[in-house]
């Protein structure tokens, strides 16, 4: 069975020349021998005729202007083209981007909205620009600095990193902190080279082979050769390779190199320029050795070609040469100019050294196709994709300008009286408001003023006696705090703003070291109904347990120090929990604020989904007796997901839950928050849960939950009919279609009431699984719908795969279910709605073990 592979690139030999373009063309050509290969090429070069064994899709761009915005726009255009290809519904085995200039940035940071969550995205290690810049030396330009940051962050978001060798894979893991399980050794395709008749010249001749670029180290070869040329009047240096550009000097590299040669030696240094491979190898044959003085390299095709031709090679001690340094015809030096000079002099004095090297075999390179057709890492879980993308985008955005850097308008807004600021802000054009939001501290100033007014209002109410102590409070709100003095007062004040009257606050100082935080906690502890517990730093779970133990309420609210409760939180959540005695906790939606302003809608609760990913936010209303029954939070979980782990133990103990479909707490979004970090490390959190709850993650238990709560496809059949026995399906006999849809539990719904092949329905469902934003699919008279599209008119899915849908009573939003829908009345004006997708893996996860 053939697979589809997509390469997205800015280089493709011979259309857009370049080292990476040659590697991509070689691998794509090999894969195209038995599989479908598409190359998406982003270029400003005019179209040219080509005869390549794979399909090329061009994305024509404006000429580059050297700005970061141009590279970002190229990345966006490439991502949109990729998304259109994915929407065709043909499963893609792998999408591969190159690393340099981060063309995969947009696809990785916008996976959900582009429909790429189920598409595996890999980055091939060709040569990150920031590593090359570092090797060349000097300070990178602002554009190169930003591109380097994008490259680094793209590595962390990718599903797979394809490295040309084991040593380079380990280098990338160390440098970028990559997951070893997502690193693949995938060597490039090395061209077939016929062995040459190596015939060393009578006098020392050393040849460089490859494009003249700064990071290739040709300046080091010139400097190292001076003593050789001084001592051996007949010695020569020969450089074979097309000219490159010196970014540091702003000139062609050949000019820079010629200037570096002492005038007395210039006649003995030859620049032959770029030559066809066969001619270049013929001109290398008289050289005593081929010198490859790279300062940075990932995989040196020139080294392999030279060795296959039978020539000895001199190379620096770099990971790229590590696998064939011993016994494969390479002489390794430590990378310094002095060591290279000594090596040249040593060989000139003893030609037997290179004769021995030439007699050794060339290093073997594995078939590049093997890595692509073997096991590939699965796409990261959508939670991890979202968390990593949030960290990347927020980490990449420029910081707000400091106060001293404000514009005149920004400084004016900071000192205007509050009423006048309100008037001016309403009169400002939208574009200028946005500029202030991004570049000025005006919004921060407004937030500071609002917080000060809020505190004053609460303190006045305290003075008037509005908050007498409660001897037996119904609810204990527990707020752990570790160096979060900037936010914690907002959390505490939000409790004082509750419409429910019976509460207390337990602040837990989890070993804060920041003086301002310590002082702020002391101030807040002076409020009525607020108690402060101090302990050494032991992590969020331990701090919550300590605060709960110190509290007196029968109901508990774990509130993070940077979040806040909406005023009706306690009233509505207490009422919901009181109405369901079997529930351990009540949970709700969230209003996101801070870096993101939106309503976050959690999916309907499903025990199978909850096993695979967390659909319950950490801020809940929890029964104390349920917390006590399972032993509280697991204090060994110090990297997040301690709430998800608690929900699992409560479920194990037979407790239920109740979901309130309203945004009742305010969830601060910022790149450095622990919640974002937890999402980014989702896979590690899931692994920790599987280790702690092995009995819940056995194949039999996971399969049992899936059969009951989330079969792959619900097959609709006429009464008395049968859709046949198929794995991972349920059959529902339809008397009333609305009741049938309400009973359905599958990720997909297939209408077989008029006949049709269930096998076709399953195949369509698999195609929909690979296209997360499509609502339905049709083929051979069979229609399959994503169930979410049927029950929620606001479902974020649209479009149909295949031909037109057959006549059916099924239609998007035709069977509205209040549990899935968002009532516009509960959404504060102007806020967009962000939904947690009510579905994850439709098939049984591959990591489930017997």
N, C-alpha and C positions, 0 to 999 in steps of 0.2 A: 504494500500500500504506500503510495507516495505521500509526502508531507509538503507543506508550504513553509518556506523560509523567507523572511523579509529582511533585507539589509537597508538601513537608512544611513546615508552618508553624504559628505560634501566632496569626496574624492572617489573617482572610479577610473582606473586605468583601462583603456587609453583616452577616455573622454575628458577626464579632469586628472591630469597626472599627479602622482604623489606616492610616497611609500605605502601609506595606508591604503590608497586606492589600488595599488598592485596586489596587496594582500587580500583585500575584499574581492577583487576580480578573480583571483586565483581560487579562493575558497568557493565563491559563488559558482564558478565554472565547474568545479568538481561536484558540488551538490546537484547542479542542474543535470548531471548525467542520469539521475534517477528520480529527481524530485522537482517540484515547482519552486522556482526561485524568482523573487521580485526584488529589484534594487530601486529604492526611492532616492533619487539624486537631487540634492539642492544645490543649484549653481546659477551664477549669472552669465556663464558662457553660452553662446548661441548654440542651438542644436546642431549636431553633426551626425553624419552617417556612421553606423557601427554594425559590426557583425559579432554579436555576443550571444552565448547560448542561454541567456536568461532575459527576462523582460525588464526594461528600464523605464521607470516612471519619473519624468522630470518635474521638478518644482522650480520654476524660473524665478529668480530673485533680482532685486535691484543690485547694482554694483555696490560692494562693501564700502562703507565710509569710515571704518575704524572704530565705530562706537559700540558700546555694549548693547545698545538698543538694537543695532543691526543683527547681532548674533542672537539676541533673544527672539527677534522677529523671524529669523530663519528657523530657529528651533520650533517656534509656534506653527509656522507654515508646514514644516515637515510632520509635526504631530497631527495636524488636521488631516493631511493626506493619508497618514497611517490610519487614523480613526475611520476615514471613509472606506479604506480597504478592509478593516476589521468588520465594519458594519455589513459587508457583503455576506457575512455568515460562514465563510470558509475557515475552518479552524487553522490557526497559525501555530506551528511548533515552536518557533522562536523569532522574535524581532531583535536584531542586533544593531546597536549604534557604536560608532567609534568614541573613544574617550576625549580626544583633544577638541577644544572649543565647545564641549558640552552640547552637541546637537540633540541629545536625548532629554535635555532639561525639562522642556515643556511637557513632553509625553509623560514623564515620571511625576511631575508635580500636579498634573491635571488628569490623572488616570480615570477617576470616577466620571467626571463630566464628559470625557472623550470616549467612554465605553471601553477602556483598556484594562480594567481590573482583572479580567480573566486571561489576558494576553501576556505570555512570558516575555519579559524585556531584559535583554542582556547588554552589557557593555564590554567591548573588546579592548584589551590593553594594547594600544599601538604606541603610545608615548604621550602621557598627559602634558599639556603645555606648561603647567606650573612646575613639573619636575624638570622639563627641558630648560625652562628659564632659570631655575635654580642651578642646574649644571653649568649653564653658560656663565652665570655670575652677573652681578650688577642688580639694580633695582628694577622690577617689572613696571611697565606703564600701568596707569589705572585700569585700562581696558584688560590687559593681560592678568592683572591681579584679580579682577572680578571674574574673568573667565576661569581662572584657576580655582576660585572658590566654587563656581558652578560645577566644574569637573569633579572636585572632591565630594560635593554633596550628591552628585548624580551617582557616584560609585556606591554611596551608602543606601540609595533608594533602589538600585537595580535588583532584579531577581537573580541574576547570574553575572559573574565576572569571568570572562574568557581570557585566560592568560596563555601566552605562547609556550611556556615551560613551567615546570614545578618551581624552580628558583624564583621566577618572576611572579608566580602566584603568591609565594611566601612574601616577597618584597611588597606586593600590593596589600596583602593582609596586614603587615606590620605598619605600613605607611598610612593606610586609610581605615584601619580597624575593621576589616571586613570579616564576614562570617565564613569560616573554612568550608562549611557545607554548601555555600553558594559560589565557590570558586571552582572553575573547570579548567583543566589543562587542555588547550585546543591549539596545537601548532598551526602555523600557516602552511600553505602549499608551496613547497620549494620547487622552482623550475628544474626540469631535467637538464643536466649539463653533461656534455661529453667530456671525458678526461682529455687533457691536453698533454703535449710533450713538453714537460717542464725542462727548460734549457737555460739555466742561470747564466747571465752575462759574465764576461771575464772580470769586470770590476764590480764592486758593490752597487746594486741597483735595488731600491726599495720603492714599492708602488702603493699608493693609496687608491682605494676603489669605493666609489659611492659619491652621492651628491655632496657638493661643497656647502655644508651648513655648519653653523657655529657649534651646535652640540655634538657634531661628529668629530670634533677635536683636531681638525686639520692644522689649526694654528699651533697645537702642541707638537704635531709631527714636524712642522717647519722649524720650531725652536729646538727640538731634540736632534734634528739632522745637522745643525751647524757644526758641532764638533766632528761629526763623521766627514762632512765635506771639507773641513779644515785639514784633517789628517790624511784623507784619501783623495788626491787630486782628480782621480778618474771616477769617483763615486757620483751617483745621480739619484734624484728623487723624481718620481713620475706620479702625477695625479690624474686619475681617470674618473670623470663624473660631471654631470651638468652643474652649472653655476647656481649658487644659492644667494640668499640675502642676509646681510649682517644687520640684525635689528639694533645692536648696540652702536654700530658705526653708521648706520643708515646708508650703506653702500653695498655693491655686489661683493660677495665673499672672495671672489678671485682677486679683486683689487686689494682687499685687506691683506690677503695672503702674500701677494707679490710685494707689497710694501714691507712686510715682515721679514723678507729674505734679504740678508746683507747683499749689497750690490755686487760684491765679488763672486757670489754664488748663484746669482739669478740665472746665468746661462745654463746651469746644471739642474735646474728645477723645471720640469716640463708640465704644462697644463694642456692635456689632450681633450678636455671637454667631455660632453656626454657622447657615448658611442653605443651602437647596438651591442647586445650582450655578447654575441659570438666574437665580434671584432674586439670588444673590450677584453675578453678573456685571452684572445691571441696576443694583445699588447701587454698582458700581465705575465705571459709565459717567460720572458727573460728575467723577471724580477727575482731577486734572492728570496724575498718574502713579500706577501701582501700585508700592509700595515693598516689596521682599523683602530684608530686612536680615540674612539668615541668617549665622550664624557657621560653620555646617557644612551642607553639602548634597551629595547625590549626584546627584539628578535632580529638578528642581523642577517638578512638574506645574502648580503655580499659575502659574509664569512662562509656560509654554506655553499654558495656558488663557487667561491675560490677553492674550498676544500674538495668539492666534487670534481673540479677541474684538475686537481692534483697539486695545488700550490700550497706551500706552508704559509701559516698566518700568524701574525703578531697582534695580540689584543689585550686590552686592560682587564683588570680583575673586577668584572661587573657580573651581576646575576645572569645577564643575558648570555654570557659565555660559560656559565658554571657547569652546565651539563656535558660539555665536550672539551673541558680544559685539559684533561689527562688522557694521553694516548690517542688523540684524534687530530694531531697535526697542528696544534695551537701552542704558541709560546706566550705565556701570560706574564704581564708585568703589573706593578702595583697601581698604575694609573697616573703616576706623576711624570712630568717631563724629564726629570733626571733619570728615572728608571727606564723610560723608553730610550733615552739617549744611550744609556749603558748597554741596553739590549742590542741596539743597532751596532754599536762598537764591538760588542762581544761576537756577534754573528759575522761582522766583517773580518774579524781576526780568526774565526774558526768556522768556515763554511760547512763543516760536517754537521753542525747543529741543525741547519735547515734541511740538509739531506736526510737526516733522521726523521725530522718532522714530515717531510714530503712522503716518506715511505709509510707513514701511519695511515690507517683507514679514515675516511670521512665520517663524521658523526651521522647517525641515523635519525631520521625525523618521522614520527608516527603519521599515519594517514589522517589528514585534517578532517575527513568526513566522519571518522569514528566518533569523535566527541559530539558532533551534532546529532548523530543518530542514536547515541547511547542515552542513559538516564540524564535528564536535565532538571535542575531545581524548579519546583512548581512556583507559580506567581505567589508573591507574598500575600498573606491574608489581607483583605481590605482594611482591617483595623490598622495593621502595620503600615500599609501603603499611605493611609490618611495621616497617621502620626508622623511618619518619616517625611512626608511631603510638607506638613505643617512646620516641623523643625527646620527643614531645608529653606522654605520660603521665608520664614521669619528670621532665620539666621542669615539669609542672604540680603534681606532688605537693609538699606542704609539706616543707620541710627538717626534719631531726630537731632536736629541741630541744637547745640547748647544755647543757653540764653544769650551769651555774648554774640552768637552768630545770627540772631534773629534779624529779620528785615525791619524796616521802620514800622510797617503795619503791625508786625508781630509784637514789637516792643510796646507799641501804643495799646494794643488789645490787652496786654498783660497788666496795664496800670489803669485802664478805664474803670469807672464804677460799674457794678454789676448791671444795673438797669440799662446803662448806655451800651454795655457789651451786648446785651440781648437785642437791642434795637439794631446796632451795627451788624451783628451776625445775621439778622434776618434780611438786611439790605444787601449783603455781599453776594455777588454772582456765584453760582454753584462752582465754577471752575476755580475761583479764588478761594472759596471755602476748602476745596479739596487740596489746593496748594498749601494752605495753612495747616490742614490736618496732617499732611505728609512732612512738610518741611519746618513747621514752626512748633513751638511749645504752647501755643494758645490753648489747644484742647486740654493739655495737661494742666494749664493754669485754671481753666474753667472747672476741671474735675476737682482741683484742689479747693477752689472756692465753694463748690457744691458740697464737698465733704465737710468743710469747716461749718457751713450753715446747718448741715444735717446734725453734726455733733452738738452744736449750740442748741438746736431745737430739742434734742433728746435730753440734754443736761438741764434745760429749763423745766422739762416735764418731770425729771427726777427731783429737782428742787421743790416742785409743787406737790410732791408726794404721790405721783401717778404710779409708782412701781414699788408698793410695799413688799416686804419679804413674804415668801410663800413657804410655809413650814413643810408641806408635802406637795411639791410641784408634780404635776402630771408628766411633764416632759423635761428631760435633761438634754440640753444642746451642748455637745462636746466639741470644742474647737482646739485641736492641736496646732502648735505654732513653732516653727523653727526658722528664725531670722526672716520673718515675714511681717515685720512691723509696719511696712508701707501699706499693707492691706487689712491687717487683722481688725482694726477698728471698724471697718465696713461690715465685716462678718458679725461682730458683736452688736453694732447698731441695728442691723437688720433683724435681730431677735427682739430688740426693744420695740421695733415697729410692727410686731405681730398683732393680729386681731384676736388671737387666742391668749387667754390671761394667765394660765397656770404653767409656768416654765422657769427654768434656771439655766445659767450658763456656766460651764466648767471649762476654763481655759487651761491648757496644758502647755507649759513651756518645755519643749523637748530639747533642752540643752542649748538654747540660743547663745550665740557668741557676739551678736551685733548689739552694741550698747543702746541704739535707738529702739530696737525691738524690745529689749529688756525693760527700758523705761516706759515704753508704750503699754506693755503688759501690766506693769505696776499701776499705771494710771487707770487702766480699764478695770483692774481688780478693786478699785475704789467705788465702782458702781454698785448699786444694790442688785441682789440676785446673781452676782458674778463672783465666782471663786477661782483662785489661781493655784494650780498644782505645778511644782517644778521638779524636773528629773534630769538626769544626764541623757544625752542624745541616744535614743534607742530605736528611732524610726517611727513612721506614722502608725503602724499597727499597734505597737506597744504604747504609744501616746494615747491612742483611742481607748485601749483597754484601761489605762490608768485613769483617764477622765471618766469613763463609764463607772469604774469601781468607786470613784469619789462622788459620783452623782447620786441623787435620791429619787429620780423619776422612774416610773414603771415603763415609760416610753423614751426612746433614745433617738437623737439626731446627730450622726457624725457629720460635722460641717468643716470643710477645709478652711484654713485661715484666709485664703484669697477668694473664697466664694461668698455668696450672700443668699439669704432666704427672701422670697417674695412675701409681702405682708400676710397673705392668706394661707401660707404653707401649712402652719400647724393646724389651723381650723379644718382645712380640707383633708389633710392627710390623716388626722385623728379620726375624723368621721368615717373615712374609707376603711381604716384598720379596725375600728370598732364594729363595723358592719360585717367583718369576716374573721371570725375567731380562729380559723385554721391558718390564717396568714401570719408569717413571722414578721413581715415588713410590708410597707406601702412605698411605692416608688412612682416617679412622675417624670414629665418632660423638663427641659431646662431652657432658660433664656441665656444664650451665650453673650458675653460682653468682653470688652477689652480689645484684643487684636481682631476679633471677629464679632459681628453683631448679627444675631440670627436666633431663631427658635430651633432647638435640637429635639427632634421627635424620635423617641425610642420605638422600636418595633413592638408589635404585640408579643406578649411573653409566650415562649415555646420552650419546653424543657430540653428538646433536642438542640435547638439553636443555642440555648444557654450553656450547654455542655461545650460547644465549639467556640463560642465567643460571648462576650458579656453584653447583655442587653439591658442591664440595670445600672444606673448611675450610682456613685458611691454615697450621695446624699439621700438617705431614705428615712422613714420613720420605722424604728425597729423595736420590737418587744424585748424588754430586759430578760424575761424568762427564756426566750428563744436564744438570745445571746449567751446566757448562762448555760443552757442545755448543751450547747456545742463547744463550750470552752473559749468563746470570744474570738477575736482576730488572731490569726497565726503570726506571731511576732517574728518568725524567721523570714517572712516575706518582706524584705526591705527595699525591693526594687519596683514596687507597684503590684497591682492586681490582688491585693489582700482582701478587697471587698468581693471580687469575683470568687475568690477561694471560699469566703464565708458563705456566699449564696449557695455554693455547691454543698457545703456541709449541712446547711439548713435543709436543703432539698433531700439529702441523704437521710435526714432525721424525720422526714415526713411532713415538714412544714410547707405551706403554700405561700403565695404572695398576692398582692393586689396592685393593679396599675391604675394610676389616676392620669387621665389624658388631658393634662393641662401643664403649662410651664410654671412651676411653682418655686423653683430656686434659680439663682443666677450663677452661672458657671463661667468663671473667668478664663479667657483664652489668651495664652501667651506662650512664646516659643520655649521659655525656660521652665514652664510649669511641670509638675510631676505627672499630671494626667497625660500631657502630650508625650512625655518620655515613656510612660507606660504603654501608650498605644504604639509608639515607635518600636518598643521592645515586646510587641504582642506575642511573637512566636516563642520567645524565651519564657514569657508568662504562661502560655499554654503548656509548654514543656514542664514547667514547675508544677502546674496543676495535675498533669497526667502522672507525674511522679508521686505526688501526694495522695492522689485518689485513683490508684491503679484499678480498683474494682469498678469504678464508674466508667473507665475508659477501655475496658475489655471489648473485644469484638462483639461478644454476645450482648452486652449491655447497650453498646452504642447502636448496634443493629436493631435491637428491640425498641429502643426509643425512636429510632428513625422510622421503623415500620408503623409505629403508632402515630407519630407527630409530623413526619415529613418525608413521605415516600417521594420518589423522584417524579412520578407522573400519576395523576388521578385520571383514570379512564372512565368516561361517561358512556354507559350502555343502556339500551332500552330494557324495560322490566322483563325479566326472564331470559335476557340475553347474556352473553358472556364475551368478554374481550380476550379471554385466554389467560393462561398463567404466565406472567412475566416477572422477572426479578425487579424488585424495588418499585413496584406499582401497587395501586389499589384500584378496585373496580367499584363504581357507584352506579346502581341502577336508578334511572331517572324517572320519577313520577312528576315531580315539580322541579324545574330547573334551578330556581332560586334556592330551594332547600338542598339540592344536590351540591351547588357551589358552596353553600354554608357548611356542608358536611365535609367537603374536600379538604385534604391536608397536604396534597402534593405541591411541589414547587411549580409544576406545570399541570395544565388541564387539557386533555385531549378529547375531542368530541367524536365518538365512534357510534353515535346513535343511528347514523345512516349507513353503517358499515365502515369499511376502511381497515387498513392493516395496522395493528398495534405496533409492529416492528417499525413501520414508517414513522409512527408517532414518537417512538422512543428515539429514533435517529434525529427527528426534528427537535426534540427536547435537548438532545446533546448539542445540536448546533446553537440553540438558544442559550444554553449554558455558557457557551464560548462568546456570546454576544450580549453582555449584561443589560444593555439599554434597549434591546428590541422587545416589543410587547408580544409578538406572535410569529408563527411560521406556518407555511402551507406547502404541501407537495402531494401530488397524486390523489387529490380529493380529501386529504386529511389536514385538519387544522389543529394546531396546538397553541395554547395561550399560557403566558406567565400568569399564575393565579393572582399575583399582586395587582396586575393590570385590570383584572375583572372586579376586584372588590374595593379598589380605592380610585376614585376618579382623578385624584391628584398624583397618582403613581408616576414616578420619574422614569417612565419607559415609553417608547413610541416606535412606530415603524414595524414592518413585517418582513421577514425573510422569505425568500422563495416567491412563488406566484401569488395571485390574489387569494384571499381566504374564501373557502367554500361557504355557501349559504348556511348560516347558523344563527341561533339566538344569542350566541356569545358575542360580547362586544366590550370594549374597554369601559370600565366604570359602570357596567350595566347591573351589577349586583353589589351595591354599596354596603359596606360593613362598618358600623360606627367604631369598632375596635381598631380599624386600620386607617380611618380617615382623620383629617385635621379640620376641626371646626374653626372657620375664620374668626369667629367671635372671641376665641381664646388667644389669638395672636395679636400682640401689641402692634399698633399701627406702624407701617413702614418697615417692619422686620421681615426678612425673607425666612422661609421655612427650609431647614435642612433635615432630611430624614435619614435615620439609620436604616439601611436597606433591610427589609424584613426577611432576608434570605442570605445564606452564604453558600457553602458547598451543597450542590444538589445531589451529588453522588457521595457514597461513603468515603470519607477521607482516607487517603493512602497510608497515613501514619497510624491508623488503628491496628493494633496488634492482637493476635489471637489470645 
